[in-house]
Amino acid sequence: MGYIYLSQKLMQLKNLAQIILNTKYVCSGMVLFFTGLILVGTGYLIRNMEWGKYQWAMTVGVMLLGGSFVLFLWSLIRKMDYQSLKEQRFRKTKKETDSKIN
């Protein structure tokens, strides 16, 4: 019983991951996000160890984090635009089929 439940949850998680990672903007945003986190973390490490200039790593990291945020928002905007376009096409075809029937 527990194995079946666990396998169903894993399949749901796999399907969700495929849906999320299916768009190029989300994938690019995730790469930028994790790269930015690594650079910001490296900047903090350099600053705490007093190894030298850390500003470049932190600046580029913050810029990458901002870019990932912009890409994520862009993917949401595109998804909403696609949904509205799909609904519009559906209403248009429904209206045409209704007028052909009458």
C-alpha positions in Angstrom: 0.0 0.0 0.0 2.8 2.5 1.0 4.8 1.6 -2.1 1.9 2.4 -4.5 1.2 5.7 -2.7 4.9 6.6 -2.9 5.1 5.7 -6.6 2.0 7.8 -7.4 3.4 10.8 -5.6 6.7 10.4 -7.4 4.9 10.3 -10.8 3.0 13.4 -9.9 6.3 15.2 -8.9 7.9 14.0 -12.2 4.9 15.4 -14.2 5.1 18.7 -12.4 8.8 19.0 -13.0 8.3 18.3 -16.8 5.6 20.9 -17.0 7.7 23.5 -15.2 10.9 22.8 -17.0 9.2 22.6 -20.4 9.6 26.3 -21.1 12.9 27.7 -22.1 12.4 30.9 -20.1 11.9 29.0 -16.9 15.0 26.8 -17.5 17.1 29.8 -18.4 15.8 31.6 -15.3 16.7 28.7 -13.0 20.2 28.5 -14.4 20.7 32.2 -13.9 19.2 31.9 -10.4 21.5 29.2 -9.2 24.5 30.8 -10.9 23.7 34.1 -9.2 23.4 32.3 -5.8 26.7 30.7 -6.3 28.4 34.0 -7.2 26.8 35.8 -4.3 27.9 33.0 -1.9 31.4 33.2 -3.4 31.5 36.9 -2.8 30.5 36.5 0.8 33.2 33.8 1.2 35.9 36.1 -0.3 34.8 39.0 1.9 34.8 36.9 5.1 38.2 35.3 4.3 39.5 38.8 3.4 41.1 37.4 0.2 40.6 40.6 -1.8 38.0 42.2 -4.0 34.7 40.5 -3.6 32.5 43.2 -5.2 32.7 41.8 -8.7 31.3 38.4 -7.7 28.5 39.9 -5.7 27.6 42.5 -8.4 27.4 39.9 -11.2 25.5 37.5 -8.8 22.9 40.1 -8.0 22.5 41.0 -11.7 22.0 37.3 -12.5 19.4 37.0 -9.8 17.6 40.0 -11.3 17.8 38.4 -14.7 16.3 35.2 -13.4 13.4 37.1 -11.9 12.7 38.9 -15.2 12.8 35.6 -17.1 10.4 34.0 -14.7 8.0 36.9 -15.0 8.3 36.8 -18.7 7.3 33.1 -18.8 4.3 33.9 -16.7 3.2 36.7 -19.0 3.7 34.5 -22.0 1.6 31.7 -20.4 -1.2 34.1 -19.6 -1.1 35.5 -23.1 -1.2 32.0 -24.6 -4.2 31.0 -22.4 -6.2 34.1 -23.4 -5.4 33.5 -27.1 -6.5 29.9 -26.7 -9.8 31.0 -25.1 -10.3 33.6 -27.8 -9.9 31.0 -30.6 -12.2 28.6 -28.8 -15.0 31.2 -28.6 -14.5 32.1 -32.3 -14.7 28.5 -33.4 -17.7 27.9 -31.2 -19.4 31.0 -32.6 -18.7 29.9 -36.2 -20.1 26.4 -35.6 -23.2 27.8 -33.9 -23.8 30.1 -36.9 -23.4 27.2 -39.4 -25.9 25.1 -37.5 -28.5 27.8 -37.4 
